[in-house]
């Protein structure tokens, strides 16, 4: 059931629209081929940019601010990766929405497990490398020569599951 305020605001916006005024502020003339004025359009865009940045910050504060493979920390280069390589199926479930919509989904679902922080290079390398980043392929090629204690201390090696270190089929 709608509130009286909702109905009042809807009628007010319809009145402003019929008068050629912005439906957000009701003060300025609306732009041509639009229902809002330039001031409201700029403010709306600024708020959206701010909200997207805050959501991205929140997601990376949870999943980590460094690439788990190469330790890259440049914020603009970081991405969220599906650990089990099921991103395509997941995007289909989300109606192919990625980016900001994906971040909102992660927040709304209380940061589920199965995701990790990778930089763009490692994320693409993992996709092209059949689920294993080229950095990790190099680590795994040399892991048999590492003493167990050293391999346990390396977060790259420690966080690998047995399935993620299977050799790539050439």
Phi, psi and omega per residue, in radians:
X1 nan 2.268 -3.112
X2 -1.364 2.625 3.137
X3 -1.475 2.872 3.098
X4 -1.118 -0.636 3.132
X5 -1.107 -0.752 3.125
X6 -1.027 -0.845 -3.137
X7 -1.103 -0.706 3.113
X8 -1.082 -0.840 -3.116
X9 -1.122 -0.666 3.118
X10 -1.109 -0.770 3.126
X11 -1.167 -0.652 3.111
X12 -1.117 -0.771 3.121
X13 -1.118 -0.702 3.092
X14 -1.090 -0.676 3.099
X15 -1.120 -0.816 3.108
X16 -1.049 -0.741 -3.123
X17 -1.068 -0.758 -3.132
X18 -1.162 -0.431 3.116
X19 -1.551 -0.044 -3.132
X20 1.418 0.324 3.132
X21 -1.697 2.817 3.082
X22 -1.081 2.337 -3.111
X23 -1.399 -0.103 3.097
X24 -1.638 -0.774 -3.091
X25 -1.872 -0.450 3.139
X26 1.225 0.204 -3.072
X27 -1.882 -0.953 -3.033
X28 -1.537 2.760 3.037
X29 -1.200 2.426 3.125
X30 -1.217 2.751 3.081
X31 -1.302 2.749 3.075
X32 -1.114 2.411 -3.111
X33 1.060 0.520 3.127
X34 -2.568 2.947 3.081
X35 -1.960 0.010 3.128
X36 -2.192 2.795 3.135
X37 -1.462 2.953 -3.105
X38 -1.118 -0.651 -3.140
X39 -1.101 -0.791 3.137
X40 -1.191 -0.607 3.129
X41 -1.128 -0.771 3.120
X42 -1.117 -0.801 -3.132
X43 -1.085 -0.725 3.129
X44 -1.096 -0.750 3.137
X45 -1.140 -0.744 3.120
X46 -1.080 -0.727 3.121
X47 -1.126 -0.678 3.136
X48 -1.155 -0.739 3.117
X49 -1.087 -0.766 3.130
X50 -1.094 -0.783 -3.138
X51 -1.096 -0.757 3.130
X52 -1.092 -0.720 3.128
X53 -1.113 -0.756 3.134
X54 -1.118 -0.714 3.114
X55 -1.133 -0.723 3.128
X56 -1.121 -0.760 3.095
X57 -1.017 -0.789 -3.135
X58 -1.050 -0.779 -3.129
X59 -1.110 -0.821 -3.102
X60 -1.308 -0.415 3.001
X61 -1.138 -0.558 3.128
X62 -1.413 -0.883 -3.032
X63 -1.479 -0.207 3.097
X64 2.029 2.564 -3.081
X65 -1.828 0.296 3.064
X66 -2.330 2.548 3.036
X67 -1.098 2.269 -3.105
X68 -1.269 -0.180 -3.122
X69 -1.707 -0.989 -3.044
X70 -1.929 -0.004 3.099
X71 1.221 0.274 3.063
X72 -0.986 2.395 -3.104
X73 -2.166 0.056 3.099
X74 -1.162 1.990 -2.964
X75 -0.979 -0.694 -3.100
X76 -1.162 -0.328 -3.101
X77 -1.675 -0.070 -3.071
X78 -1.490 2.533 3.103
X79 -2.361 2.894 3.041
X80 -1.798 2.283 -3.066
X81 -1.992 2.511 3.003
X82 -1.432 1.982 -3.056
X83 -1.010 -0.685 -3.068
X84 -1.526 0.243 3.107
X85 1.026 0.592 -3.131
X86 -1.957 0.532 -3.112
X87 -1.115 -0.666 -3.130
X88 -1.082 -0.802 3.123
X89 -1.133 -0.677 -3.130
X90 -1.155 -0.709 3.103
X91 -1.107 -0.616 3.077
X92 -1.095 -0.720 3.109
X93 -1.109 -0.575 -3.128
X94 -1.605 0.306 -3.101
X95 1.042 0.708 3.059
X96 1.078 0.473 3.118
X97 -1.641 2.176 3.112
X98 -2.117 -2.820 3.073
X99 0.995 -2.200 -3.062
X100 -1.083 -0.592 3.117
X101 -1.161 -0.658 3.118
X102 -1.158 -0.753 3.109
X103 -1.056 -0.759 3.106
X104 -1.079 -0.670 3.112
X105 -1.106 -0.762 3.122
X106 -1.049 -0.772 -3.135
X107 -1.140 -0.842 -3.104
X108 -1.057 -0.587 -3.125
X109 -1.654 0.331 3.040
X110 1.036 0.755 3.050
X111 0.905 1.213 -3.109
X112 -1.134 2.794 3.074
X113 -1.318 2.912 3.134
X114 1.779 0.143 -3.138
X115 -2.268 2.677 3.129
X116 -2.580 2.859 3.106
X117 -1.590 2.209 3.009
X118 -2.297 2.693 2.998
X119 -1.406 2.941 -3.121
X120 -1.003 -0.765 -3.106
X121 -1.071 -0.813 -3.118
X122 -1.200 -0.628 3.130
X123 -1.118 -0.812 3.108
X124 -1.196 -0.701 3.112
X125 -1.068 -0.662 3.108
X126 -1.146 -0.720 3.135
X127 -1.142 -0.778 -3.131
X128 -1.288 -0.443 -3.108
X129 -1.613 0.409 3.111
X130 1.002 0.774 3.041
X131 1.691 -0.040 3.140
X132 -2.261 2.193 3.102
X133 -1.148 2.499 3.101
X134 -0.976 -0.554 3.070
X135 -1.036 -0.793 -3.108
X136 -1.236 -0.554 3.065
X137 -1.042 -0.742 3.120
X138 -1.154 -0.703 3.111
X139 -1.086 -0.815 -3.088
X140 -1.185 -0.534 3.098
X141 -1.140 -0.518 -3.100
X142 -1.779 -0.060 -3.019
X143 -1.150 -0.519 -3.126
X144 -1.156 -0.330 3.136
X145 -1.612 -0.162 3.126
X146 -1.440 2.425 2.983
X147 -1.117 2.580 -3.071
X148 -0.968 -0.685 -3.125
X149 -1.061 -0.745 -3.140
X150 -1.160 -0.690 -3.121
X151 -1.216 -0.517 3.111
X152 -1.242 -0.525 -3.098
X153 -1.409 -0.368 -3.123
X154 -1.394 2.027 -3.083
X155 -1.061 -0.546 3.104
X156 -1.054 -0.819 -3.061
X157 -1.345 -0.682 -3.087
X158 -1.115 -0.611 -3.058
X159 -1.512 -0.037 -3.111
X160 -1.331 2.403 3.027
X161 -1.596 2.781 3.130
X162 -0.994 -0.562 -3.135
X163 -1.261 -0.524 -3.074
X164 -1.397 -0.137 -3.127
X165 -1.938 0.241 3.071
X166 -1.117 2.439 -3.114
X167 -1.117 2.521 3.121
X168 -1.254 2.518 3.101
X169 -1.524 2.112 -3.115
X170 -1.607 nan nan
